[in-house]
Amino acid sequence: MRLALIGFGNIATTLLTQLDAPLDAVSVLVRPDAADATRARLDGEFVKLSAERTVCTDLAGLLLTKPDLVVECAGHTAVKAFVPDLLEAGLDVILVSIGALADEALHGALTDAARDGNARLILPAGAVGGIDLLASLGAAGDLQVTYRGTKPPMAWAGTPAEETLDLEALSEPAGFFNGTARQAATDFPKNANVAATLALAGAGFEATQVELIADPQAPGNIHEYQVSSPLARYSMRIENLPSAGNAKTSVSTVYSVLREIRNRIGPVAI
Ligand SMILES: NC(=O)c1ccc[n+]([C@@H]2O[C@H](COP(=O)([O-])OP(=O)(O)OC[C@H]3O[C@@H](n4cnc5c(N)ncnc54)[C@H](O)[C@@H]3O)[C@@H](O)[C@H]2O)c1
């Protein structure tokens, strides 16, 4: 496989560490100021991953590496800047920054680009599970989905949670957001990808209710949700370890992307 990554932060570097099969090529699109450091890491700790390793700083450079699959793991700005053109060029893209799809215009543009390019926009389960069942039940309609996301206080640093809470002084759980998945994904772009994933798989951005909590005793990033449909009812609670490189990101997200890649190259997909 010729694999391309957009971004070279916590998810991208952990993903490369976990990939065991040698790749035909690996290319990484980063900001110009990150190019030298990225090249040094690719040619150092990741040298065995592929004989062909390329660092690019623009879309044209990435397209020249002729990837079979692109994994976006950079953020909402990068989704807007690169993903429509990649899809239109016929490249399948795994979109990790799923919260970006709360922007209806961008969601529509990506869907159209995938259709026009005969490519596929792949939305991985990310930090959450049970997306297969939720997406299946969605076909029967009349779904009710409520989600509660709980993380240690400092995972909410740099977000609007700081407007209502003194995160460092918190001694007990405190809620700071109650609203729709669209609002959650818009206001907390680095923290509410799970809300967006549940919305896209199930009842939609307006009908999916979200509660966000900072808890100093939280053992990790906790994702809980409840589903009620005419066909089935279920609830799910996942205690995820935060990533070593980014407390906002649940580490299992990386393994979900790894699963998508394995399913494309292995003889059996599950
Ligand atoms: N789907 C999910 O369940 C889920 C879970 C966790 C995180 N995420 C999302 O995945 C993304 C990556 O997470 P992470 O933990 O690796 O974050 P990170 O901050 O560690 O890494 C992101 C990297 O992308 C780079 N970047 C940002 N904009 C760029 C651009 N325009 N061009 C090139 N590089 C750019 C940054 O410099 C950084 O190095 C985030 O958007 C995050 O919200 C999704």
The ligand as a Gaussian input file, in Angstrom:
#p B3LYP/6-31G(d) Opt

LIG

0 1
 N      -12.608000      10.519000      15.393000
 C      -12.258000      10.520000      16.680000
 O      -12.855000       9.813000      17.513000
 C      -11.104000      11.382000      17.126000
 C      -10.560000      11.154000      18.382000
 C       -9.478000      11.921000      18.754000
 C       -8.981000      12.928000      17.925000
 N       -9.554000      13.162000      16.720000
 C       -9.079000      14.246000      15.826000
 O       -7.921000      13.789000      15.136000
 C       -7.115000      14.931000      14.784000
 C       -5.654000      14.653000      15.147000
 O       -5.537000      14.389000      16.535000
 P       -4.081000      14.312000      17.215000
 O       -4.288000      13.831000      18.604000
 O       -3.130000      13.623000      16.329000
 O       -3.724000      15.892000      17.254000
 P       -2.271000      16.544000      17.290000
 O       -2.507000      17.977000      17.646000
 O       -1.330000      15.743000      18.105000
 O       -1.761000      16.450000      15.763000
 C       -2.303000      17.204000      14.708000
 C       -1.145000      17.586000      13.791000
 O       -1.672000      18.117000      12.576000
 C       -0.913000      19.259000      12.228000
 N       -1.716000      20.143000      11.391000
 C       -2.746000      20.927000      11.755000
 N       -3.235000      21.597000      10.689000
 C       -2.483000      21.212000       9.623000
 C       -2.496000      21.563000       8.254000
 N       -3.359000      22.461000       7.768000
 N       -1.583000      20.981000       7.433000
 C       -0.690000      20.063000       7.901000
 N       -0.625000      19.712000       9.213000
 C       -1.519000      20.272000      10.066000
 C       -0.533000      19.899000      13.561000
 O        0.590000      20.743000      13.411000
 C       -0.237000      18.659000      14.403000
 O        1.109000      18.254000      14.270000
 C       -7.721000      16.127000      15.523000
 O       -8.526000      16.870000      14.621000
 C       -8.603000      15.488000      16.567000
 O       -9.691000      16.295000      16.927000
 C      -10.599000      12.383000      16.296000

